[in-house]
Amino acid sequence: MNYGNPLPRLYSEFSSWWPILSAPEDYAEEAAFYRKVIISACSTSPETLLELGCGGGNNASHLKKFFRMTLVDLSPDMLIVSRSLNPECEHIEGDMRTIRLKREFDAVFVHDAIVYMNTEADLQRAIETAFMHCKPGGAALFAPDHIRETFSPSTKYGGHDGKGRSMRYLEWTWDPDPSDSTYIVDFAYLLRDADGEMCCEYDRHVCGLFGRQDWLRMITEAGFQARAIPFEHSKIEPGSCDVFIGVKPRR
Ligand SMILES: C[S@@+](CC[C@H](N)C(=O)[O-])C[C@H]1O[C@@H](n2cnc3c(N)ncnc32)[C@H](O)[C@@H]1O
């Protein structure tokens, strides 16, 4: 089933630029944090890990050293990027709201792709998908970029030099309507090819914003035991965001 949200341009026509927008090595510290949280939430040492919304596979490039990973993404173009970085992982095209693999994993991980769940109904569907694919005694980790309580507008820039081409971007995060469940991330991409030709492209990402109690309620309603954990990272101010763990009760 396609719920009709068009993917941002970054995940379709600009997907090949992903590794120089967001380089795998930049994910080492956060992947180590997610690994620690997943292991401590599971009742036995997890071996299999399903990632929903793997994107270009940057987190997976670190986590695959510790888990046997299955990577799901809605975008066939992003799966091409992840397959080339993580050829040893299983890749499957699918929507985290509807995919049913008919298998269970020791743990499930949904990183920033969860922000594309921008209605409560969509977020609930994605959490249910995680529940259905998680073994009893296992856990699911959800890592949104923002929650309602700590959201603040921001402007960032970044980018890298790749082989024969370079990219810089401006990322402008803002919330036009604090009473709804979304915020906006507007991107400007400056793309420079091997001949030095430069073009500028605009891309809007409409992201979901939910309060801590809403997260905990939805994770609980799916059948998990839910808790919030402060995100720890040397470049992030302590207390500026939470991740959410759902532990699936043993049968
Ligand atoms: C920022 S990227 C994820 C990057 C990833 N965290 C990494 O470590 O490289 C977000 C991804 O979410 C995917 N996505 C958005 N909506 C989705 C959905 N409904 N189901 C599965 N993937 C989805 C997009 O296609 C995109 O590849």
The ligand as a MOL file (V3000), in Angstrom:
LIG
                    3D

  0  0  0     0  0            999 V3000
M  V30 BEGIN CTAB
M  V30 COUNTS 27 29 0 0 0
M  V30 BEGIN ATOM
M  V30 1 C 18.0360 10.2410 6.3980 0
M  V30 2 S 17.7810 8.7760 5.4890 0 CHG=1
M  V30 3 C 18.3130 7.5360 6.6290 0
M  V30 4 C 19.7740 7.5160 6.7800 0
M  V30 5 C 20.2300 6.4390 7.7410 0
M  V30 6 N 19.8580 6.7730 9.1050 0
M  V30 7 C 21.7000 6.1300 7.6480 0
M  V30 8 O 22.2530 5.7300 8.6780 0
M  V30 9 O 22.2860 6.2450 6.5540 0 CHG=-1
M  V30 10 C 16.0220 8.5970 5.6040 0
M  V30 11 C 15.4980 7.4070 4.7930 0
M  V30 12 O 14.1460 7.1700 5.1910 0
M  V30 13 C 13.5370 6.5350 4.0910 0
M  V30 14 N 12.0870 6.5080 4.2880 0
M  V30 15 C 11.2310 7.5600 4.3140 0
M  V30 16 N 9.9780 7.1090 4.4860 0
M  V30 17 C 10.0610 5.7510 4.5900 0
M  V30 18 C 9.1010 4.7210 4.7760 0
M  V30 19 N 7.8070 4.9970 4.8790 0
M  V30 20 N 9.5340 3.4410 4.8410 0
M  V30 21 C 10.8490 3.1390 4.7070 0
M  V30 22 N 11.8110 4.0760 4.5050 0
M  V30 23 C 11.4020 5.3660 4.4550 0
M  V30 24 C 13.9920 7.3770 2.9210 0
M  V30 25 O 13.8130 6.7100 1.6880 0
M  V30 26 C 15.4580 7.6180 3.2850 0
M  V30 27 O 16.2860 6.6950 2.6440 0
M  V30 END ATOM
M  V30 BEGIN BOND
M  V30 1 1 1 2
M  V30 2 1 2 3
M  V30 3 1 2 10
M  V30 4 1 3 4
M  V30 5 1 4 5
M  V30 6 1 5 6
M  V30 7 1 5 7
M  V30 8 2 7 8
M  V30 9 1 7 9
M  V30 10 1 10 11
M  V30 11 1 11 12
M  V30 12 1 11 26
M  V30 13 1 12 13
M  V30 14 1 13 14
M  V30 15 1 13 24
M  V30 16 1 14 15
M  V30 17 1 14 23
M  V30 18 2 15 16
M  V30 19 1 16 17
M  V30 20 1 17 18
M  V30 21 2 17 23
M  V30 22 1 18 19
M  V30 23 2 18 20
M  V30 24 1 20 21
M  V30 25 2 21 22
M  V30 26 1 22 23
M  V30 27 1 24 25
M  V30 28 1 24 26
M  V30 29 1 26 27
M  V30 END BOND
M  V30 END CTAB
M  END
